Amino acid sequence: MKRGRFITFEGIDGAGKSTHVAWAERFLRRRGIPLVVTREPGGTPLGEKLRELLLGASRPVAAETEALLLFAARRQHIEEVILPALQRGKWVLCDRFTDATFAYQGGGSGVPAKKLEALETWVHARLQPDLTLLFDVSAELGRERVSRIKSPDRFEREGAAFFRRVRNAYLRRMREAPRRIVRIDGGNSIPQIREELEALFERLWKK
């Protein structure tokens, strides 16, 4: 059986990423592509409990603790959800993956890249997304959009300086993996973005 495709969606809070995950699911299902849609942190019972703990924490959590917990949950996610789906020929759409850890815990909170690289190699050395869509907006625009959220989580409450560091880390990852990570201008209109996504998905389908 032909292996499925693994597509991840990334970007700072307020970039519009989750909206486009939902649209991508509808678009691909209409074309008869079997899908699994998941997220990080989350995707498994263990991951969802971790999501609740990390995003709802009322006390500070050390950045290295966050990174270790995220990679532990990621390994379970890969074993329980991602790899079985890919092996069955399904496409996997994942709202955030390892690039987010490099961006948030690395760029945003200062965990050294070498430590994150070691964890990445340990947890999924042979697995990388076939395509990563990086929805990119300025930290200021992201903060403006997030300010409309009624109950922001712990990361959404961070200031613009934090999100500038996160965005810069995402762009650095893109430069390091230009064939995998495609920048999508999150400031464009929704029709413009969807037209660009359609073209990317069609190209991936033809491969």
Backbone as ProteinMPNN parsed JSONL, in Angstrom:
{"seq_chain_A": "MKRGRFITFEGIDGAGKSTHVAWAERFLRRRGIPLVVTREPGGTPLGEKLRELLLGASRPVAAETEALLLFAARRQHIEEVILPALQRGKWVLCDRFTDATFAYQGGGSGVPAKKLEALETWVHARLQPDLTLLFDVSAELGRERVSRIKSPDRFEREGAAFFRRVRNAYLRRMREAPRRIVRIDGGNSIPQIREELEALFERLWKK", "coords_chain_A": {"N_chain_A": [[0.842, -1.196, 0.0], [0.476, 2.225, -0.811], [2.283, 4.725, 0.925], [0.842, 7.175, 3.067], [0.509, 10.805, 3.063], [2.176, 13.249, 5.034], [1.294, 16.129, 6.531], [1.991, 19.181, 8.038], [0.907, 21.961, 10.017], [1.862, 25.172, 10.809], [2.779, 28.093, 12.787], [2.766, 31.318, 14.416], [0.682, 32.154, 17.268], [-2.431, 33.417, 16.274], [-1.954, 33.481, 13.593], [-3.749, 32.239, 11.943], [-3.715, 29.589, 11.412], [-5.195, 27.289, 12.472], [-7.746, 27.662, 11.424], [-7.282, 27.194, 8.733], [-6.516, 24.534, 8.776], [-8.951, 23.255, 9.271], [-10.316, 23.956, 6.917], [-8.66, 22.703, 5.011], [-9.043, 20.029, 5.638], [-11.747, 19.652, 4.831], [-11.507, 20.241, 2.088], [-9.726, 18.246, 1.11], [-11.052, 15.888, 1.793], [-13.285, 16.077, 0.163], [-12.161, 15.411, -2.21], [-11.805, 12.777, -2.0], [-9.697, 11.798, -0.483], [-8.36, 9.786, 1.98], [-8.217, 10.618, 5.404], [-6.518, 11.577, 8.448], [-6.955, 13.772, 11.048], [-5.204, 15.656, 13.326], [-3.541, 16.919, 16.335], [-1.031, 18.855, 18.085], [0.121, 20.149, 21.243], [-1.484, 17.042, 22.002], [-3.785, 14.756, 20.422], [-3.631, 12.127, 21.329], [-4.885, 10.253, 24.175], [-3.001, 10.643, 26.259], [-1.568, 12.843, 25.23], [-3.585, 14.803, 25.115], [-4.16, 15.208, 27.802], [-1.731, 16.265, 28.589], [-1.77, 18.605, 27.06], [-3.816, 20.032, 28.305], [-2.618, 20.417, 30.799], [-0.282, 21.936, 30.172], [-1.176, 24.21, 28.676], [-3.021, 25.3, 30.351], [-1.737, 25.859, 32.703], [-1.297, 27.425, 35.829], [0.912, 28.231, 37.139], [4.399, 29.015, 36.573], [6.109, 27.036, 34.116], [9.067, 25.329, 33.596], [11.023, 25.889, 30.692], [12.591, 23.819, 29.566], [11.436, 21.631, 30.786], [8.897, 21.709, 29.592], [9.672, 21.155, 26.917], [10.719, 18.532, 27.122], [8.438, 17.126, 27.998], [6.733, 17.571, 25.815], [8.075, 16.244, 23.712], [8.025, 13.634, 24.691], [5.248, 13.108, 24.697], [4.902, 13.413, 21.991], [6.25, 11.225, 20.887], [4.541, 9.146, 21.664], [2.291, 9.951, 20.248], [3.176, 9.673, 17.601], [3.588, 6.869, 17.488], [1.056, 5.877, 18.123], [-0.851, 7.174, 16.517], [0.084, 8.707, 14.165], [2.076, 7.227, 12.556], [0.694, 4.665, 12.162], [-1.522, 5.56, 10.639], [-0.313, 6.685, 8.331], [0.912, 4.401, 7.308], [-1.302, 2.973, 6.56], [-2.011, 4.259, 4.306], [-3.271, 6.684, 4.6], [-3.648, 10.254, 4.61], [-2.129, 12.501, 6.862], [-3.048, 15.233, 8.679], [-1.642, 17.582, 10.686], [-1.957, 19.76, 13.314], [0.406, 21.661, 14.298], [3.735, 20.475, 15.076], [7.003, 19.193, 15.478], [8.431, 21.493, 14.656], [7.133, 23.524, 15.982], [8.0, 23.214, 18.602], [10.697, 23.875, 18.409], [10.285, 26.532, 17.761], [8.657, 27.717, 19.844], [9.499, 26.691, 22.473], [12.216, 26.75, 21.978], [13.01, 29.195, 20.343], [11.212, 31.078, 21.54], [11.393, 30.644, 24.356], [14.006, 29.992, 24.902], [15.347, 27.463, 25.038], [18.227, 25.645, 24.234], [19.092, 25.05, 20.819], [20.593, 22.763, 20.179], [19.946, 20.905, 22.152], [17.241, 20.456, 21.576], [17.496, 19.43, 19.006], [18.782, 17.016, 19.573], [16.738, 15.673, 20.937], [14.819, 15.572, 18.897], [16.109, 13.889, 17.045], [16.238, 11.546, 18.548], [13.505, 10.963, 19.017], [12.094, 11.031, 16.537], [13.785, 10.399, 14.231], [13.624, 9.3, 11.658], [11.314, 10.231, 10.608], [9.786, 12.865, 9.026], [7.674, 15.635, 8.232], [5.997, 15.557, 5.037], [5.241, 17.9, 3.944], [5.303, 21.128, 5.248], [3.312, 23.713, 6.259], [3.801, 26.979, 6.792], [2.234, 29.42, 8.334], [2.541, 32.713, 8.197], [2.705, 35.671, 10.001], [3.186, 39.028, 11.181], [4.417, 39.64, 14.529], [2.949, 41.62, 15.747], [0.508, 41.708, 14.321], [-0.383, 39.146, 14.87], [-0.712, 39.305, 17.677], [-2.717, 41.212, 17.786], [-4.874, 39.808, 16.657], [-5.097, 37.689, 18.478], [-5.877, 39.042, 20.728], [-8.576, 39.218, 20.575], [-9.581, 36.892, 21.508], [-11.576, 35.301, 23.891], [-10.869, 33.705, 26.135], [-7.817, 33.397, 26.476], [-5.052, 31.059, 26.191], [-2.118, 30.026, 28.095], [0.143, 30.531, 26.472], [-0.905, 32.214, 24.527], [-1.24, 34.483, 25.985], [1.213, 35.647, 26.12], [3.628, 38.303, 25.469], [4.353, 40.665, 22.753], [7.128, 40.632, 22.229], [7.919, 38.041, 22.86], [6.541, 36.619, 20.863], [7.781, 37.639, 18.606], [10.283, 36.468, 18.817], [9.532, 33.793, 18.581], [8.46, 33.776, 15.983], [10.761, 34.455, 14.499], [12.296, 32.188, 14.988], [10.771, 30.243, 13.683], [11.082, 31.144, 11.019], [13.779, 30.769, 10.728], [13.931, 27.967, 10.869], [12.595, 27.436, 8.488], [14.417, 28.402, 6.596], [16.384, 26.529, 6.965], [15.199, 24.207, 6.062], [14.145, 24.415, 3.285], [12.856, 22.993, 1.252], [10.911, 21.528, 2.448], [9.395, 23.206, 4.159], [6.972, 25.583, 3.569], [6.303, 28.932, 3.177], [3.397, 30.687, 3.972], [1.7, 33.592, 3.405], [0.136, 34.928, 5.995], [-1.22, 37.289, 6.14], [-2.574, 37.69, 3.837], [-5.666, 37.601, 1.91], [-8.35, 35.314, 2.718], [-9.386, 33.867, 0.413], [-7.12, 34.104, -1.31], [-5.168, 32.699, 0.12], [-6.3, 30.158, 0.207], [-6.341, 29.456, -2.473], [-3.604, 29.225, -2.931], [-3.006, 27.095, -1.211], [-4.526, 25.035, -2.375], [-3.1, 24.609, -4.76], [-0.667, 23.672, -3.735], [-1.472, 21.293, -2.453], [-2.45, 19.841, -4.628], [-0.095, 19.461, -6.06], [1.324, 17.867, -4.277], [-0.329, 15.666, -4.253], [-0.046, 14.692, -6.872], [2.561, 13.778, -6.826]], "CA_chain_A": [[0.0, 0.0, 0.0], [1.234, 3.472, -0.884], [2.309, 5.478, 2.174], [0.12, 8.437, 3.041], [1.28, 12.047, 3.164], [2.174, 13.859, 6.363], [1.284, 17.58, 6.355], [1.877, 19.894, 9.312], [0.496, 23.359, 9.947], [2.614, 25.881, 11.839], [2.677, 29.546, 12.799], [2.543, 31.903, 15.731], [-0.729, 32.345, 17.608], [-3.029, 34.516, 15.53], [-1.606, 33.406, 12.171], [-4.871, 31.683, 11.188], [-3.378, 28.199, 11.118], [-6.239, 26.312, 12.781], [-8.828, 27.883, 10.459], [-6.916, 26.562, 7.462], [-6.543, 23.087, 8.984], [-10.343, 22.834, 9.093], [-10.639, 24.059, 5.496], [-7.894, 21.681, 4.288], [-9.724, 18.746, 5.845], [-12.921, 19.599, 3.948], [-11.04, 20.246, 0.704], [-9.134, 16.956, 0.749], [-12.086, 14.846, 1.88], [-14.124, 16.18, -1.043], [-11.426, 14.758, -3.296], [-11.743, 11.348, -1.715], [-8.444, 11.418, 0.16], [-8.577, 9.354, 3.368], [-7.485, 11.543, 6.264], [-6.563, 11.665, 9.906], [-6.651, 15.137, 11.467], [-4.776, 15.584, 14.714], [-2.923, 18.157, 16.791], [-0.07, 18.81, 19.179], [0.011, 18.92, 22.027], [-2.772, 16.368, 21.889], [-3.787, 13.664, 19.469], [-3.812, 10.869, 22.058], [-5.325, 10.573, 25.544], [-1.861, 11.195, 26.988], [-1.277, 14.168, 24.703], [-4.63, 15.751, 25.478], [-3.953, 15.553, 29.215], [-0.581, 17.161, 28.618], [-2.217, 19.889, 26.525], [-4.556, 20.701, 29.368], [-1.669, 20.814, 31.831], [0.641, 22.97, 29.714], [-1.83, 25.44, 28.248], [-3.819, 25.861, 31.432], [-0.951, 25.964, 33.935], [-1.385, 28.723, 36.507], [2.248, 28.546, 37.637], [5.403, 28.874, 35.508], [6.672, 25.73, 33.794], [10.386, 25.518, 33.003], [10.992, 25.644, 29.248], [13.134, 22.498, 29.269], [10.405, 20.673, 31.198], [7.917, 21.711, 28.502], [10.232, 20.472, 25.751], [10.79, 17.1, 27.404], [7.076, 16.592, 28.01], [6.201, 17.605, 24.452], [8.677, 15.174, 22.91], [7.509, 12.356, 25.194], [3.903, 12.954, 24.144], [5.041, 13.292, 20.526], [6.6, 9.838, 20.565], [3.302, 8.376, 21.779], [1.448, 10.391, 19.128], [3.705, 9.04, 16.397], [3.361, 5.423, 17.56], [-0.35, 5.53, 18.26], [-1.729, 7.811, 15.525], [0.65, 9.186, 12.9], [2.641, 6.147, 11.735], [-0.318, 3.716, 11.671], [-2.336, 6.167, 9.581], [0.508, 6.779, 7.119], [1.125, 3.048, 6.787], [-2.563, 2.541, 5.939], [-2.238, 5.062, 3.112], [-4.023, 7.899, 4.9], [-2.932, 11.507, 4.808], [-2.232, 13.007, 8.222], [-2.951, 16.68, 8.846], [-1.332, 17.793, 12.096], [-1.887, 21.152, 13.772], [1.684, 21.768, 15.015], [4.573, 19.292, 15.265], [8.286, 19.531, 16.106], [8.833, 22.879, 14.371], [6.562, 24.384, 17.022], [8.842, 23.132, 19.794], [11.868, 24.705, 18.122], [9.877, 27.936, 17.735], [8.15, 28.205, 21.13], [10.406, 26.405, 23.589], [13.543, 27.185, 21.56], [13.081, 30.625, 20.06], [10.47, 31.888, 22.495], [11.776, 30.472, 25.759], [15.45, 29.915, 25.051], [15.979, 26.147, 25.117], [19.238, 25.572, 23.168], [18.713, 24.245, 19.651], [21.285, 21.48, 20.205], [19.158, 19.995, 22.987], [16.037, 20.095, 20.831], [17.927, 18.566, 17.901], [19.034, 15.687, 20.128], [15.431, 15.07, 21.19], [14.202, 15.288, 17.598], [16.773, 12.707, 16.498], [15.84, 10.395, 19.353], [12.073, 10.672, 18.959], [11.595, 10.72, 15.171], [14.878, 10.631, 13.279], [13.266, 8.848, 10.305], [10.013, 10.774, 10.211], [9.607, 14.303, 8.884], [6.52, 15.919, 7.365], [6.203, 15.717, 3.595], [5.01, 19.311, 3.676], [4.956, 21.96, 6.397], [2.757, 25.006, 5.864], [4.101, 27.967, 7.816], [1.402, 30.612, 8.186], [3.426, 33.739, 8.756], [2.249, 37.047, 10.183], [4.014, 39.75, 12.141], [4.025, 39.458, 15.928], [1.938, 42.63, 16.072], [-0.78, 41.273, 13.783], [-0.781, 37.975, 15.647], [-1.201, 39.747, 18.976], [-3.996, 41.893, 17.568], [-5.903, 38.788, 16.465], [-5.244, 36.923, 19.715], [-6.538, 39.882, 21.737], [-10.028, 39.055, 20.446], [-9.965, 35.619, 22.128], [-12.168, 35.559, 25.213], [-10.133, 33.007, 27.19], [-6.531, 32.985, 25.902], [-4.265, 30.126, 26.991], [-0.905, 30.597, 28.678], [1.024, 31.04, 25.418], [-1.579, 33.336, 23.868], [-1.117, 35.666, 26.836], [2.575, 36.183, 26.038], [3.732, 39.595, 24.81], [4.822, 40.741, 21.367], [8.546, 40.269, 22.141], [7.956, 36.575, 22.826], [6.104, 36.144, 19.553], [8.807, 37.978, 17.622], [11.302, 35.416, 18.903], [8.931, 32.576, 18.026], [8.386, 33.925, 14.525], [12.121, 34.386, 13.959], [12.727, 30.789, 15.033], [10.083, 29.566, 12.577], [11.702, 31.533, 9.752], [15.087, 30.113, 10.7], [13.661, 26.575, 10.491], [12.243, 27.431, 7.07], [15.652, 28.541, 5.828], [17.134, 25.278, 7.101], [14.488, 23.134, 5.358], [13.32, 25.137, 2.302], [12.069, 22.097, 0.392], [9.801, 20.998, 3.243], [8.584, 24.256, 4.776], [6.504, 26.596, 2.622], [5.724, 30.081, 3.862], [2.117, 31.211, 3.513], [1.507, 34.92, 3.978], [-1.117, 34.929, 6.734], [-1.887, 38.566, 5.992], [-3.365, 37.693, 2.605], [-7.081, 37.271, 2.072], [-8.617, 33.877, 2.802], [-9.394, 33.264, -0.931], [-5.76, 34.007, -1.82], [-4.485, 31.623, 0.832], [-6.87, 28.867, -0.194], [-5.867, 29.175, -3.825], [-2.225, 28.763, -2.791], [-3.037, 25.769, -0.598], [-5.007, 24.08, -3.377], [-1.996, 24.301, -5.672], [0.308, 22.857, -3.003], [-2.037, 19.964, -2.245], [-2.497, 19.163, -5.928], [1.28, 19.067, -6.371], [1.659, 16.744, -3.405], [-1.131, 14.524, -4.704], [0.535, 14.178, -8.114], [3.806, 13.063, -6.521]], "C_chain_A": [[0.88, 1.25, 0.0], [1.132, 4.234, 0.426], [1.534, 6.781, 2.005], [1.062, 9.615, 3.143], [1.1, 12.664, 4.544], [2.346, 15.364, 6.183], [1.106, 18.244, 7.717], [1.592, 21.367, 9.052], [1.134, 24.097, 11.121], [2.378, 27.39, 11.74], [2.463, 30.055, 14.206], [1.041, 31.999, 16.003], [-1.263, 33.576, 16.887], [-2.728, 34.483, 14.038], [-2.735, 32.829, 11.318], [-4.718, 30.211, 10.863], [-4.553, 27.24, 11.31], [-7.445, 26.443, 11.849], [-8.536, 27.145, 9.156], [-6.791, 25.046, 7.589], [-7.96, 22.577, 8.711], [-10.736, 22.893, 7.617], [-9.935, 22.961, 4.704], [-8.539, 20.306, 4.442], [-10.921, 18.618, 4.908], [-12.499, 19.481, 2.485], [-10.551, 18.864, 0.281], [-10.156, 15.828, 0.825], [-12.989, 14.878, 0.653], [-13.459, 15.518, -2.243], [-11.169, 13.287, -3.025], [-10.464, 10.889, -1.049], [-8.734, 11.003, 1.6], [-7.66, 10.119, 4.309], [-7.552, 11.158, 7.731], [-6.153, 13.094, 10.242], [-6.354, 15.11, 12.961], [-4.067, 16.873, 15.115], [-1.89, 17.877, 17.882], [-0.059, 20.152, 19.894], [-1.394, 18.359, 21.943], [-2.657, 15.152, 21.002], [-3.971, 12.285, 20.066], [-4.358, 11.227, 23.439], [-4.202, 11.177, 26.385], [-1.577, 12.626, 26.549], [-2.319, 15.204, 25.079], [-4.53, 16.155, 26.949], [-2.782, 16.522, 29.36], [-0.963, 18.543, 28.102], [-2.931, 20.7, 27.599], [-3.616, 21.221, 30.458], [-0.819, 21.999, 31.398], [-0.06, 24.282, 29.386], [-2.626, 26.101, 29.369], [-3.064, 26.07, 32.725], [-1.043, 27.368, 34.524], [-0.035, 29.158, 37.075], [3.258, 28.327, 36.517], [5.874, 27.428, 35.359], [8.006, 25.976, 33.12], [10.36, 25.112, 31.533], [11.531, 24.265, 28.894], [12.176, 21.396, 29.712], [9.339, 20.561, 30.114], [8.429, 20.909, 27.317], [10.28, 18.965, 25.954], [9.401, 16.465, 27.385], [6.491, 16.531, 26.604], [6.778, 16.486, 23.596], [8.234, 13.797, 23.389], [6.115, 12.086, 24.63], [3.951, 12.764, 22.629], [5.375, 11.856, 20.131], [5.366, 8.954, 20.629], [2.36, 8.686, 20.623], [1.872, 9.712, 17.825], [3.36, 7.557, 16.37], [1.876, 5.068, 17.475], [-1.22, 6.03, 17.106], [-1.039, 8.008, 14.174], [1.171, 8.04, 12.029], [1.593, 5.129, 11.285], [-1.169, 4.282, 10.542], [-1.556, 6.237, 8.271], [0.703, 5.408, 6.48], [-0.129, 2.48, 6.135], [-2.909, 3.364, 4.7], [-3.014, 6.333, 3.349], [-3.092, 9.103, 4.955], [-3.164, 11.961, 6.253], [-2.042, 14.52, 8.199], [-2.759, 16.949, 10.334], [-1.154, 19.276, 12.386], [-0.742, 21.239, 14.782], [2.385, 20.406, 15.132], [5.909, 19.807, 15.823], [8.756, 20.948, 15.808], [8.306, 23.827, 15.444], [7.406, 24.36, 18.286], [10.115, 23.942, 19.609], [11.503, 26.191, 18.193], [9.514, 28.448, 19.127], [9.128, 27.95, 22.277], [11.842, 26.829, 23.254], [13.632, 28.686, 21.39], [12.414, 31.47, 21.131], [11.021, 31.847, 23.9], [13.248, 30.168, 25.985], [16.073, 28.557, 25.258], [16.981, 26.03, 23.967], [18.836, 24.624, 22.042], [19.355, 22.87, 19.675], [20.523, 20.454, 21.051], [17.894, 19.537, 22.263], [16.372, 19.181, 19.656], [18.186, 17.142, 18.386], [17.725, 14.959, 20.398], [14.729, 14.698, 19.888], [14.789, 14.018, 16.993], [16.345, 11.448, 17.244], [14.398, 9.992, 19.077], [11.586, 10.336, 17.552], [12.642, 11.025, 14.106], [14.471, 10.304, 11.842], [11.935, 9.398, 9.813], [10.063, 12.295, 10.192], [8.36, 14.53, 8.034], [6.916, 15.967, 5.892], [6.062, 17.18, 3.207], [4.647, 20.001, 4.982], [4.513, 23.322, 5.89], [2.968, 25.976, 7.023], [3.286, 29.226, 7.543], [2.092, 31.738, 8.945], [2.741, 35.097, 8.799], [3.206, 37.72, 11.152], [3.52, 39.472, 13.558], [2.907, 40.42, 16.306], [0.558, 42.221, 15.56], [-1.29, 40.054, 14.541], [-1.367, 38.36, 16.989], [-2.555, 40.443, 18.846], [-5.126, 40.879, 17.419], [-6.169, 38.016, 17.755], [-5.998, 37.722, 20.772], [-8.055, 39.751, 21.685], [-10.525, 37.759, 21.092], [-10.448, 35.868, 23.551], [-11.362, 34.937, 26.348], [-8.801, 32.509, 26.633], [-5.794, 32.003, 26.81], [-2.956, 30.791, 27.415], [0.027, 31.18, 27.623], [0.406, 32.25, 24.723], [-1.496, 34.615, 24.688], [0.288, 36.28, 26.806], [2.586, 37.502, 25.253], [4.321, 39.52, 23.413], [6.28, 40.318, 21.236], [8.715, 38.752, 22.077], [7.605, 36.074, 21.432], [7.048, 36.564, 18.431], [9.911, 36.916, 17.63], [10.794, 34.108, 18.307], [8.901, 32.647, 16.501], [9.765, 33.811, 13.898], [12.641, 32.947, 13.948], [12.049, 29.972, 13.931], [10.759, 29.886, 11.241], [13.091, 30.921, 9.612], [14.93, 28.641, 10.306], [13.337, 26.476, 9.002], [13.492, 27.535, 6.206], [16.483, 27.258, 5.87], [16.488, 24.127, 6.329], [13.576, 23.733, 4.293], [12.483, 24.24, 1.404], [10.848, 21.551, 1.125], [8.851, 22.084, 3.713], [8.255, 25.339, 3.755], [5.844, 27.718, 3.408], [4.438, 30.516, 3.175], [1.911, 32.556, 4.191], [0.139, 34.976, 4.656], [-1.854, 36.251, 6.696], [-2.712, 38.665, 4.733], [-4.825, 37.365, 2.9], [-7.255, 35.758, 2.122], [-8.702, 33.241, 1.407], [-7.994, 33.12, -1.526], [-5.02, 32.835, -1.18], [-5.004, 30.267, 0.374], [-6.458, 28.484, -1.608], [-4.433, 28.63, -3.782], [-2.173, 27.348, -2.199], [-3.514, 24.715, -1.583], [-3.878, 23.656, -4.302], [-0.957, 23.403, -5.002], [-0.198, 21.434, -2.803], [-2.09, 19.169, -3.551], [-1.105, 18.665, -6.323], [1.692, 17.856, -5.544], [0.916, 15.491, -3.831], [-0.505, 13.885, -5.94], [1.837, 13.426, -7.89], [3.527, 11.611, -6.159]], "O_chain_A": [[1.884, 1.325, 0.708], [0.044, 4.381, 0.983], [1.563, 7.405, 0.945], [2.272, 9.444, 3.293], [0.023, 12.608, 5.137], [3.397, 15.829, 5.742], [0.183, 17.912, 8.461], [1.976, 21.933, 8.029], [0.972, 23.704, 12.276], [1.851, 27.89, 10.746], [2.03, 29.312, 15.086], [0.23, 31.933, 15.079], [-0.636, 34.636, 16.888], [-3.186, 35.349, 13.293], [-2.684, 32.921, 10.091], [-5.518, 29.653, 10.113], [-4.871, 26.463, 10.409], [-8.091, 25.447, 11.524], [-9.429, 26.549, 8.553], [-6.946, 24.339, 6.594], [-8.143, 21.586, 8.005], [-11.409, 21.992, 7.117], [-10.539, 22.351, 3.822], [-8.577, 19.518, 3.497], [-11.091, 17.586, 4.26], [-13.08, 18.7, 1.732], [-10.92, 18.37, -0.784], [-10.125, 14.91, 0.006], [-13.411, 13.832, 0.16], [-14.137, 15.113, -3.187], [-10.406, 12.636, -3.738], [-10.17, 9.693, -1.05], [-9.297, 11.788, 2.364], [-6.465, 10.256, 4.044], [-8.494, 10.512, 8.19], [-5.12, 13.572, 9.773], [-7.148, 14.608, 13.757], [-3.998, 17.815, 14.326], [-1.881, 16.815, 18.505], [-0.211, 21.191, 19.252], [-2.37, 19.1, 21.829], [-1.578, 14.582, 20.843], [-4.421, 11.367, 19.38], [-4.3, 12.391, 23.836], [-4.433, 12.12, 27.142], [-1.37, 13.512, 27.378], [-1.981, 16.36, 25.336], [-4.785, 17.307, 27.299], [-2.833, 17.469, 30.145], [-0.52, 19.551, 28.654], [-2.68, 21.893, 27.773], [-3.797, 22.325, 30.973], [-0.647, 22.956, 32.154], [0.411, 25.351, 29.776], [-2.873, 27.306, 29.343], [-3.663, 26.419, 33.743], [-0.89, 28.365, 33.819], [0.14, 30.318, 37.449], [3.006, 27.538, 35.606], [6.016, 26.698, 36.34], [8.08, 26.75, 32.166], [9.746, 24.109, 31.172], [10.988, 23.602, 28.01], [12.111, 20.341, 29.081], [8.923, 19.459, 29.756], [7.707, 20.075, 26.771], [9.919, 18.204, 25.055], [9.214, 15.388, 26.817], [5.832, 15.557, 26.241], [6.049, 15.847, 22.837], [8.082, 12.884, 22.578], [5.83, 10.989, 24.149], [3.135, 12.038, 22.06], [4.84, 11.336, 19.152], [5.157, 8.109, 19.758], [1.711, 7.79, 20.084], [1.037, 9.241, 17.053], [2.894, 7.043, 15.353], [1.495, 4.087, 16.838], [-2.212, 5.391, 16.754], [-1.529, 7.526, 13.153], [0.749, 7.899, 10.881], [1.598, 4.753, 10.113], [-1.502, 3.569, 9.596], [-2.085, 5.885, 7.216], [0.664, 5.273, 5.257], [-0.045, 1.614, 5.265], [-3.976, 3.188, 4.113], [-3.387, 7.009, 2.39], [-1.915, 8.989, 5.299], [-4.262, 11.819, 6.79], [-1.009, 15.022, 7.757], [-3.608, 16.589, 11.149], [-0.317, 19.951, 11.787], [-0.909, 20.93, 15.961], [1.752, 19.358, 15.263], [5.917, 20.779, 16.577], [9.427, 21.551, 16.646], [8.957, 24.818, 15.776], [7.519, 25.376, 18.973], [10.566, 24.618, 20.534], [12.31, 27.011, 18.629], [10.004, 29.496, 19.548], [9.536, 28.883, 22.97], [12.596, 27.223, 24.144], [14.257, 29.373, 22.198], [12.98, 32.466, 21.582], [11.113, 32.876, 24.569], [13.697, 30.092, 27.129], [17.246, 28.488, 25.627], [16.617, 26.293, 22.821], [18.31, 23.538, 22.283], [18.738, 21.898, 19.239], [20.465, 19.275, 20.702], [17.524, 18.365, 22.333], [15.615, 18.261, 19.347], [17.852, 16.176, 17.7], [17.609, 13.765, 20.123], [14.117, 13.635, 19.788], [14.054, 13.169, 16.487], [16.118, 10.405, 16.631], [14.103, 8.808, 18.92], [10.75, 9.447, 17.388], [12.403, 11.816, 13.194], [14.926, 10.963, 10.907], [11.486, 9.06, 8.718], [10.345, 12.933, 11.207], [8.028, 13.691, 7.196], [8.029, 16.366, 5.548], [6.691, 17.642, 2.254], [3.794, 19.526, 5.732], [5.253, 24.001, 5.177], [2.387, 25.814, 8.096], [3.602, 29.999, 6.639], [2.206, 31.71, 10.17], [2.264, 35.607, 7.785], [3.953, 37.047, 11.862], [2.36, 39.115, 13.764], [2.023, 40.078, 17.091], [-0.44, 42.364, 16.266], [-2.484, 39.942, 14.82], [-2.392, 37.82, 17.404], [-3.429, 40.281, 19.697], [-6.206, 41.06, 17.981], [-7.318, 37.723, 18.087], [-6.681, 37.145, 21.618], [-8.746, 40.126, 22.632], [-11.731, 37.544, 21.215], [-9.793, 36.57, 24.322], [-11.186, 35.554, 27.398], [-8.664, 31.321, 26.344], [-5.887, 32.088, 28.034], [-2.72, 31.965, 27.129], [0.642, 32.221, 27.856], [1.109, 33.198, 24.371], [-1.662, 35.711, 24.151], [0.515, 37.328, 27.411], [1.674, 37.78, 24.475], [4.734, 38.456, 22.95], [6.648, 39.703, 20.235], [9.55, 38.244, 21.329], [8.29, 35.21, 20.885], [7.102, 35.896, 17.399], [10.408, 36.519, 16.577], [11.528, 33.402, 17.615], [9.273, 31.693, 15.818], [9.928, 33.144, 12.876], [13.337, 32.538, 13.019], [12.678, 29.11, 13.318], [10.981, 28.989, 10.427], [13.525, 30.595, 8.507], [15.708, 28.127, 9.502], [13.76, 25.533, 8.335], [13.613, 26.837, 5.199], [17.2, 26.945, 4.919], [17.172, 23.165, 5.979], [12.357, 23.583, 4.378], [11.485, 24.697, 0.846], [9.865, 21.157, 0.496], [7.633, 21.906, 3.671], [9.149, 25.935, 3.154], [4.937, 27.481, 4.205], [4.396, 30.69, 1.958], [1.945, 32.647, 5.418], [-0.89, 35.061, 3.986], [-2.99, 36.341, 7.164], [-3.473, 39.617, 4.565], [-5.169, 36.912, 3.992], [-6.41, 35.011, 1.628], [-8.141, 32.163, 1.214], [-7.706, 32.117, -2.18], [-4.331, 32.076, -1.862], [-4.225, 29.334, 0.177], [-6.25, 27.306, -1.899], [-4.094, 27.692, -4.505], [-1.386, 26.511, -2.642], [-2.964, 23.615, -1.624], [-3.722, 22.47, -4.593], [-0.43, 22.482, -5.627], [0.559, 20.477, -2.965], [-1.81, 17.97, -3.57], [-0.965, 17.566, -6.861], [2.33, 16.934, -6.052], [1.459, 14.387, -3.778], [-0.443, 12.659, -6.037], [2.185, 12.538, -8.668], [4.457, 10.857, -5.872]]}, "name": "protein", "num_of_chains": 1, "seq": "MKRGRFITFEGIDGAGKSTHVAWAERFLRRRGIPLVVTREPGGTPLGEKLRELLLGASRPVAAETEALLLFAARRQHIEEVILPALQRGKWVLCDRFTDATFAYQGGGSGVPAKKLEALETWVHARLQPDLTLLFDVSAELGRERVSRIKSPDRFEREGAAFFRRVRNAYLRRMREAPRRIVRIDGGNSIPQIREELEALFERLWKK"}
